[in-house]
Amino acid sequence: MSSSPRTDWLPLEVPLIQGGMTWVSRHELAAAVSEAGGLGTLGAGGMDPEELRDEIRSVRAKTERPFAVNVPLVLVRPDQDQEVLGELLKVVRDEAVPVVVTGGGSPARYTPLLKEAGHRVMHVVPSVRLALKAEVCGVDAVVAEGWEAGGHIAANGLSSLTLIPQVVDAVSLPVVAAGGIADGRGVAAALALGACAVQLGTRFIATLECNAHPAFKHAVLAADAEGAAVYCRDYHASRALRSPLVERLIAMEAEGRSLEEILNLRGRHRARQGCIEGNLREGILPAGSGVGLVSQIVSVAELMRELTEGCDQALREAVYRRSSRPWRKAA
Ligand SMILES: Cc1cc2nc3c(=O)[nH]c(=O)nc-3n(C[C@H](O)[C@H](O)[C@H](O)COP(=O)(O)O)c2cc1C
């Protein structure tokens, strides 16, 4: 697998991107991914501006390759306000971060500012409509994320399989595929759908370099195909590992309980509790529906090799299956 012409805007050796993950994508992970030839991403969600500055400098101390910072345009930490967003973006500009990934809000206001400051900008979109809007706003690439993804998702229910090719057809920008991709076969499928690169989140939690609590990593390994579920469908829908808390939130929605009651239970610090403190009962552990494919904690270098080789093998086998017509033999 080599990077396609449409990844030339980003000098990557392999078209693999580690998605920014609030709480669990810090410099050790981001630097390892970039060093392995992909694009590592710091998740600025949940960070204070000075913490972000330190993290950016720590990435630079470990690698000279390009990396990204993911800045959620709607901040997830309750004690942070929009002023903090401005401060985070100022740090990103001061530190001349090569790539900025935005999402969770409109790209209209910030894209021109980020472009003017010299960053490459990618915006995460869950629909064709928002992909077109991001293109008009001047982003360099869009990340088309299906609702298989871990973390916040769109309530439109569009799968990666249907979303990615429709976004590829609609925009003339490079399209990065995300959502439910956890092994080389998924990478091959996304490239076959027309994506120029692939972004993974959940699979990177189970790496040695990820700072997630060991209990979170082991919960990822233990989860099966139905191990992650969507909760809070009507307000900031999210996908996370099933847990007593997530099951309770889902039940409350089914019972028609008020949004206020549901948000009260969801609380304010649940993701931190789950991801960093390893509280599997009361915390929230965001993960995508590809979680059942994750069975080992490996180093980032090993994972990148597995994904690359697995992709090549999947593509070869697909061509073989198509040309050898196995369905005829079965008949
Ligand atoms: C624990 C976790 C935290 C995440 N936090 C963010 C975030 O802060 N900003 C963002 O744009 N996406 C976030 N995401 C989404 C990832 O960047 C990525 O696009 C997604 O995980 C891809 O789907 P996958 O998990 O099925 O691989 C998060 C995902 C996970 C699993």
The ligand as an SDF file (V2000), in Angstrom:
LIG
                    3D

 31 33  0  0  0  0  0  0  0  0999 V2000
  -12.0830    7.6160   22.7860 C   0  0  0  0  0  0  0  0  0  0  0  0
  -12.4130    8.4330   21.5660 C   0  0  0  0  0  0  0  0  0  0  0  0
  -12.3750    9.8230   21.6430 C   0  0  0  0  0  0  0  0  0  0  0  0
  -12.6220   10.6050   20.5030 C   0  0  0  0  0  0  0  0  0  0  0  0
  -12.5080   11.9710   20.5860 N   0  0  0  0  0  0  0  0  0  0  0  0
  -12.6480   12.7220   19.4560 C   0  0  0  0  0  0  0  0  0  0  0  0
  -12.4350   14.1330   19.4880 C   0  0  0  0  0  0  0  0  0  0  0  0
  -12.1130   14.7200   20.5200 O   0  0  0  0  0  0  0  0  0  0  0  0
  -12.5840   14.8350   18.3200 N   0  0  0  0  0  0  0  0  0  0  0  0
  -12.9260   14.2100   17.1350 C   0  0  0  0  0  0  0  0  0  0  0  0
  -13.0530   14.8870   16.0940 O   0  0  0  0  0  0  0  0  0  0  0  0
  -13.1290   12.8790   17.0830 N   0  0  0  0  0  0  0  0  0  0  0  0
  -12.9700   12.1280   18.2050 C   0  0  0  0  0  0  0  0  0  0  0  0
  -13.1100   10.7600   18.1310 N   0  0  0  0  0  0  0  0  0  0  0  0
  -13.3060   10.1330   16.7910 C   0  0  0  0  0  0  0  0  0  0  0  0
  -11.9380    9.6880   16.2110 C   0  0  0  0  0  0  0  0  0  0  0  0
  -11.1270   10.7920   15.9160 O   0  0  0  0  0  0  0  0  0  0  0  0
  -12.1080    8.8650   14.9190 C   0  0  0  0  0  0  0  0  0  0  0  0
  -12.5930    9.6520   13.8720 O   0  0  0  0  0  0  0  0  0  0  0  0
  -13.0400    7.6940   15.1390 C   0  0  0  0  0  0  0  0  0  0  0  0
  -12.6570    7.0180   16.3030 O   0  0  0  0  0  0  0  0  0  0  0  0
  -13.0140    6.7560   13.9440 C   0  0  0  0  0  0  0  0  0  0  0  0
  -13.8700    5.6750   14.1240 O   0  0  0  0  0  0  0  0  0  0  0  0
  -13.3910    4.3030   14.8340 P   0  0  0  0  0  0  0  0  0  0  0  0
  -13.3730    4.5770   16.3000 O   0  0  0  0  0  0  0  0  0  0  0  0
  -14.4630    3.3390   14.4730 O   0  0  0  0  0  0  0  0  0  0  0  0
  -12.0480    3.9490   14.2980 O   0  0  0  0  0  0  0  0  0  0  0  0
  -12.9340    9.9700   19.2780 C   0  0  0  0  0  0  0  0  0  0  0  0
  -13.0000    8.5750   19.2250 C   0  0  0  0  0  0  0  0  0  0  0  0
  -12.7560    7.8120   20.3350 C   0  0  0  0  0  0  0  0  0  0  0  0
  -12.8110    6.3070   20.2260 C   0  0  0  0  0  0  0  0  0  0  0  0
  1  2  1  0
  2  3  1  0
  2 30  2  0
  3  4  2  0
  4  5  1  0
  4 28  1  0
  5  6  2  0
  6  7  1  0
  6 13  1  0
  7  8  2  0
  7  9  1  0
  9 10  1  0
 10 11  2  0
 10 12  1  0
 12 13  2  0
 13 14  1  0
 14 15  1  0
 14 28  1  0
 15 16  1  0
 16 17  1  0
 16 18  1  0
 18 19  1  0
 18 20  1  0
 20 21  1  0
 20 22  1  0
 22 23  1  0
 23 24  1  0
 24 25  2  0
 24 26  1  0
 24 27  1  0
 28 29  2  0
 29 30  1  0
 30 31  1  0
M  END
$$$$
